[in-house]
Amino acid sequence: MTLTRRKTLALIGGGTLFAAGAGGGLILTRAPRTADAPWGLAGTYDDPRLRALSYAILAPNPHNRQPWMVDLSRPETAVLYVDTSRLLPHTDPFSRQITIGLGCFLEVLRMAALEDGLAVSFDLFPDGADAAALDGRPVAVCRFAPTGASPDPLFAQVLHRRSLKEPFDETRPVPDSALPPLIAAAIHGTRVGASVAPDSIAEMRALSHEALRIEIETPRTYRESVDLFRIGAREVDANPDGIDFTGPVFEGLAAAGLFTRQSALDPDSTAYRQGLAAVFANTDTAMGHIWQVTAANTRADQIAAGRDWVRINLAATALGLGLQPLSQALQEYPEMAAPRADIHRRLAPEGGTVQMWARLGYGPDVAPSPRWPVEAKLLES
Ligand SMILES: Cc1cc2nc3c(=O)[nH]c(=O)nc-3n(C[C@H](O)[C@H](O)[C@H](O)COP(=O)(O)O)c2cc1C
């Protein structure tokens, strides 16, 4: 979540080292051992469905909850379900964002299967869907069939794609010429807008900063994030999801008792103040913004938004451009009503739902985020 985290990760490069804890003692710190293994295992499975799924689990998704579950019991078919124990009821009360993440998953699945000469057709919510809540009904029945269609060039970026949660380089403007390829990457019917104009950057920095402040100062929405903090390599390996903090600095702070889920909740603590400064360093260094709007807001629209979102993220990766979603102002809980109305007035003046809003810029290379292995996401048949 912070510059320190990512820099530290890069520094230790997956190795082991000793760091002095804030308490003065020497403590052993290490990088996670298993949490990033799925990035190396992608594509190594015999069953073509599993091979495609091993890439799909690398898709972006809110708070890295990885809420997907898949049934492979029928031949040439994968049935996608949502794990309803992995929703975000406070910040995502209607599971709109969770559904977008499932759309990202399906698009990566489609691209990966195409590499094997397989087309995937999706029957979305075949037993119906509730606009207010996701439930145990299937999200998509995915059928695999041979095709002569060409692979998707964006697939080459799947292993390199990141959500870049670091400050961007304010000395490197994003050129206007970067925007058309990002907008063109959306092929599933969502309307994409983007701007790198200085006035717009300044206004959107302020709006995203304010929305983040509201989320953090609203106890139940902030707590939803803090409950998902994985602090240190041991916790990240045990639960490779949520919001991960690893590397010597965090291990040291945690060992000294200065960074715990409890201290992060205490507004008077150093952990809270530094956390706030770190997230504002992100909103406040946006060098451009990009957003997606859908005319309606059905579950199918949200899936389409996800499919286009991951494509935009992959197109940005191909350009060496960093991108981080700024979802706070889009969220549907009462305390966020004013920023939500404001962003809709600006980005969807003719109506519709802003599904994604993100900042653009150039930032450091970062390690991939943790993932559960694909095997952990298969339903028993
Ligand atoms: C619908 C959606 C909303 C997201 N919102 C945010 C956000 O507000 N802030 C953020 O830093 N990342 C956000 N993300 C990115 C996820 O945190 C990220 O995909 C996840 O942690 C996995 O990391 P990765 O994308 O680098 O693989 C969002 C992703 C999706 C799909």
The ligand as a Tripos MOL2 file, in Angstrom:
@<TRIPOS>MOLECULE
LIG
   31    33     1     0     0
SMALL
NO_CHARGES

@<TRIPOS>ATOM
      1 C1        -13.6290   -3.1340   -9.3890 C.3       1 LIG1
      2 C2        -12.2490   -2.8450   -8.8610 C.ar      1 LIG1
      3 C3        -12.0660   -1.7950   -7.9730 C.ar      1 LIG1
      4 C4        -10.7900   -1.5160   -7.4790 C.ar      1 LIG1
      5 N1        -10.6120   -0.4270   -6.6570 N.ar      1 LIG1
      6 C5         -9.3750   -0.1150   -6.2140 C.ar      1 LIG1
      7 C6         -9.1480    1.0450   -5.4280 C.ar      1 LIG1
      8 O1        -10.0550    1.8060   -5.1210 O.2       1 LIG1
      9 N2         -7.8720    1.3120   -5.0400 N.ar      1 LIG1
     10 C7         -6.8340    0.5110   -5.3810 C.ar      1 LIG1
     11 O2         -5.7030    0.7910   -5.0030 O.2       1 LIG1
     12 N3         -7.0140   -0.6040   -6.1230 N.ar      1 LIG1
     13 C8         -8.2590   -0.9190   -6.5490 C.ar      1 LIG1
     14 N4         -8.4490   -2.0220   -7.3410 N.ar      1 LIG1
     15 C9         -7.2850   -2.8650   -7.6740 C.3       1 LIG1
     16 C10        -7.2110   -4.0720   -6.7560 C.3       1 LIG1
     17 O3         -6.8710   -3.6980   -5.4510 O.3       1 LIG1
     18 C11        -6.1840   -5.0460   -7.3460 C.3       1 LIG1
     19 O4         -6.6770   -5.5130   -8.5770 O.3       1 LIG1
     20 C12        -5.8820   -6.2230   -6.4350 C.3       1 LIG1
     21 O5         -5.3070   -5.8010   -5.2310 O.3       1 LIG1
     22 C13        -4.9350   -7.1980   -7.1230 C.3       1 LIG1
     23 O6         -3.7540   -6.5420   -7.5010 O.3       1 LIG1
     24 P1         -3.2570   -6.4930   -9.0090 P.3       1 LIG1
     25 O7         -4.3160   -5.8240   -9.8290 O.co2     1 LIG1
     26 O8         -1.9820   -5.6920   -8.9750 O.co2     1 LIG1
     27 O9         -3.0490   -7.9050   -9.4600 O.co2     1 LIG1
     28 C14        -9.6990   -2.3160   -7.8630 C.ar      1 LIG1
     29 C15        -9.8930   -3.3670   -8.7620 C.ar      1 LIG1
     30 C16       -11.1500   -3.6290   -9.2680 C.ar      1 LIG1
     31 C17       -11.3450   -4.7510  -10.2630 C.3       1 LIG1
@<TRIPOS>BOND
     1     1     2 1
     2     2     3 ar
     3     2    30 ar
     4     3     4 ar
     5     4     5 ar
     6     4    28 ar
     7     5     6 ar
     8     6     7 ar
     9     6    13 1
    10     7     8 2
    11     7     9 ar
    12     9    10 ar
    13    10    11 2
    14    10    12 ar
    15    12    13 ar
    16    13    14 ar
    17    14    15 1
    18    14    28 ar
    19    15    16 1
    20    16    17 1
    21    16    18 1
    22    18    19 1
    23    18    20 1
    24    20    21 1
    25    20    22 1
    26    22    23 1
    27    23    24 1
    28    24    25 2
    29    24    26 1
    30    24    27 1
    31    28    29 ar
    32    29    30 ar
    33    30    31 1
@<TRIPOS>SUBSTRUCTURE
     1 LIG1         1 GROUP 0 **** ****
